[in-house]
Structures are given as structure tokens and as C-alpha cells.
Amino acid sequence: MRAISLKAFVPAVGVMLMLCACADVGAGPAPTASTEADAYGNYLAGRLAANEHDMPEAARRYRESLAQDPGNPDLLGRALLYTAGAGNIDEAARLAGRVVVATPDDRIARLALAVAAIRHGDFAEAREHIERSAKGQFAALTLSLLDAWAAQGAGKTDVALAALKEVTAEGGTSALSTYHRALILDLAGRMADADTAYREALALAPNSPRMVESYGRFLERSHRVEEARRFYAKFADDSGLQPMVETAVARLAAGRLPARLVPNAQAGAAESLFGIAASLGDNATADVAILYLRFALYLAPDLDLAKIVLADRFEALRKYEAAIEVYRSVGSDSPYHFAAAVQIAVDDSRLQRNDQAVAALSALTAERPNDITAWTALGDAYRATEKYEKAAQAYDQAVKLIGPVTAKDWPLYYARGVAEERSHRWADAERDLQQALKLSPDQPQVLNYLGYSWVDQGRNLVEAVAMLEKARSLDPNDGYVVDSVGWAYFRLGRYQDAAKTLEQAILLAPGDPTINEHLGDAYWMTGRKREAHFQWDHALAFGSDEKQKQTIEKKLRSGLTAATTSGG
């Protein structure tokens, strides 16, 4: 999914993170004499859960600790933050009411109270909370958007449009403010102005899923059917927009008119929170994105794209069970239901439930045999269970669905190449790996895989070493890439260089039996035979497979000969 760009706000994200983490700063709670052990135990458990991004558990523990020490402002702030992050916004609003008694301009508290007021239709109260909140650059963006929608909810369209000007003034993008201006004008019935604003927004962010869907529905509702068809056709090949486009085309064929994508001010407020959250795509801002998405879904429980983004953020944090729970909440009638089902299976595979994942993905590919994402995911699931022939077959189906090949398709060729190599189909694997490299020449894992394979086969050694050294320069902290470079030096007879490089690889990827074996080989060839034995012993201890184990045991008995040189 392509999110609305908010590059202007990147410097301010740190401020928001400090805001959201404010409860983690300073000393712990001051425990009372009667509840000291329990309060402090819950506090520590809450901190541990928070560090692991387990928001429901963190919220529960902090609330329990707060109950034992109700006057502690640190615990109150933590309880508010993680209760909201866990999606319990009503309880968060109650906690926020306690926070603002002592800290009237607390940002998170005022935001929670404003969102709750919008949910209950009290737009005047929402605007009051927004006005009383501390600002700051990032918070001001959120507050300006919410203020605009609260004003629109109160029937004050011109005031709402004026508030949107503050979005740009506070550093927001033109695309964001123009899109929300279009939504407000559309809702107010100012159709000509709305049309102009939609077009301006799309010119600034042409592939934004929400903007595309909003304007498409606008065209349909305006009975501009042929124009709507041509508009949707422009996005038919965009995988991120495909579910929505397919739904719209079917609706046009049936002659049904859609509702507005944003039918009221409450949904508009949710849209603003979702748009900001969707722009926060890195792990450092994942908790902030989750908080905003929880607020958005509180206001618009059927905002399925927000659910998809929320689950994606959980995946980024490796909270796969939480992601699955969110994906399961996407309704069967949603255009995103199939994509959610695929991701559930992907997350099952990540949780080592591989048989379950393969069964689900097999059913999904049968249901939609032309869905490239499902076939790719099935190939990944088979590869995770080392069923490489079946993985290659699934990738074959995915490759057939690519259409015009572009640079973004390199991962599929790489994945199929790996499956083919593991299936002992080297000619096919080499062709796919070279194709992946042709599409994207600076991918360290592709350079490493192809270069290492050539080195291991004793082929194209000069070219292979150059590829591996390039991979290392692109990803110098990947121990497996560094190992490949060291092993290439070994195969070229550069044993001193090999030993030095493999020592670095060991530091980057300790505990890998192959790297330890390689380093032992390099030590042996440089006359450091005792150290070689030490590394080979480590390779056995670190769980080498049966074939590797036999080779290493022979080295330990007889030393290194041409017959026992490890093949990696």
C-alpha cells in the first residue's frame, strides 16, 4: 500500500514518540506500605510487556498497579497510553479525564477525550479538548485535522475549511490537506469545488488507495459512469488497489450507486487519523501508528483498510498472533477479505504452523487461481518446510501472472531460484538468480546467493568474488554475506584473507556451524591447527546436519585434505 507522504513530519515524529513514551521516563511508582510488592510487581510486568509491544498485557498490568497506587501520575499516564494502544478507548477516555485534572494540556489525554467526544457526536466538546491540548508540530497536524472534522460535524463547513489551512501551516503535505478539503466539500454538497479538490489531491498523490476510492465513488454518485470506468481502468494493474477496483467495477456492472467513502464527520476524523498512521511505516514509529489506528477504528469500526495497516504494523513488531486477530476482523464482504486471509496464512507460517498455512493457501489459490500474492505466499510456505519442488511449482504459477516484468518482481525470481537450487535444478536456478540480479542489481542477498553458489562449484570465481565483495559493501553487517566472501577467498587460495574475513563473520553470526567450519578450514591452511580443531568442535556443538557432521568428524581425525574440504 502506498501511504500519503508526510516527509515534512519525520523530524517531529521523535517528539511524538517522546510524548507516547513519557510514562517510561523517570522513576517507578512510589509504592504504598500495604501494597508495595504487588504494585511494584505489576509495574515491572507492565514495563516488560510494553517493551515487547504487548499492549493489552501492558495496559492490564499498569491498571492493576494504578489500582494499588491510584495517586501515582506516572502509572496513570502509562495506563492511559497502553489502554488506548490496546484499543479500549472508552476506558482510556476515563483515564484521560483523570490525567487532565492534574495536567490540563496533556496531549494524549486531550486526544483521547476529543476522539471520544466525536464518537458520541459532541463536536463542540471535541473542539474544546483540541483547543486545550498542548500543540507541538506533530500533534498540531493531528489536532488541526480533527478540529476541521469536528467543525464540519457541527455544521460549520467554512470553519472546517479554515482549520484545514492550519494543516499546511503546521508542516503537513498539500496532498493531505487537499484530500480532506475534498471530503469536506463533498460532504457539504459543494460538488464542483469537491471535484476540483479531488483532482488536485490525486495529482499530488496519484496512487493513494483512499483518494482513488473516494474520487471513484464521487464519479459514480455523480452519474459519470463512463468516466468512472476509465478512472478505475487506470489502476487495474496496481496490486495495492486491485481489490477495491474489482469491487467498483462489479458495482458499476450491476448499476448500483455507492455511498460516500466518508459519509459523516466521525468517519472523516477516523480518515484523518488513519492517514497519519499509514504514513508512519518504520518500526520506530509502529507504536504511534498503532495508537492512531486504534483511535481511527474506534470512530469507524468498518474501516477495513485501517485493519490491514494495523495488522501490518503488528507484523513489523513480530506480534503475529495480534496481527492474525486483526485480520480475522475483516468481514467476508470486504474487498480486503481475501488479502487478509492470505496474510493470516503467512503469519501462521511465521509461527511455525506450516501445515495449517499450506492448507489454507492451497485452498485460496484454488479459490482465486489468478492471484499472484496467494501463489507467492504458498511458495514461501512450502519453502519454509523445505518442500522445494512444490515451492518452485507454486512460484511457477506466480511468475506466469506477472505480466510485464519490472524491477519490483526481483523477489519472486530470487525465491524461485532458491527453491530450484535446493531442488538440484541448478540451470533453472542460475537463470532465475541472474534474472533477479538483472532486475535489481544491488540486492545483497541475490549477489550473495549466486556468488556463493559459483564459488562452491568452483566456477566463475573472479566474477563471483566481485559479486560477493559488492554484497558485503551493501550489507557489511550480514555475517552470512561476510562468510561467503571469506569462503571465496579460501577457494582462491587466499587463506590469510579468508581467516581474517571469517573471523569477522563469526562475530556477526555467532553460533552458525558452517561459518565455524569454514573458519576452522582457514585456520588449518594457515598452520593454526589447534585453533582449527577448536572451530570444528564448535561447528559440531552448534548443530551441524548429519552430512556436515560426518565431514567435520573426519577433519577432526585426519585434518584437512582435498577430500574433506567443506563445501559450505
Buried (B, 14 or more C-beta within 10 A) or exposed (E): BBBBBBEBBEEBBEBBBEBBBBBBEEEBBEBEEEBBEBBBBBBEBBBEBBEEBBBBBBBBBBBBBBBBBEEBBBBBBBBBBBBBBBBBBEBBBBBBBBBBEEBEEBBBBBBBBBBBBBBEEBBEBBBBBBEBBBBBBBBBBBBBBBBBBBBBBBEBBEBBBEBBEBBBEBBBBBBBBBBBBBBBBBBBEBEEBBBBBBEBBBEBBEBBBBBBBBBBBBBBBBEBEEEBBEBBEEBEEBEBBBBBBBBBBEBBEEEEEBEBBBEBBBBBBBBBBBBBBBBBBEEEBBBBBBBBBBBBBBBBEEBBBBBBBBBBBBBBBBBBEBBBEBBEBBEEEBBBBBBBBBBBBBBBBBBEBBEBBBBBBBEBBEEBEEBBBBBBBBBBBBBBBEBBBBBBBBBBBBBEBEEEBEEEBBBBBBBBBBBBBBBEBBEBBBBBBBBBBEBBEEBBBBBBBBBBBBBBBEEBBEEBBBBBBBBBEBBEEBBBBBBBBBBBBBBBEBBEBBBBBBBBBBEBBEEBBBBBBBBBBBBBBBEBBEBBBBBBBBBBEBEBEEEBBEBBBBBBEEEBEEEBBBEB
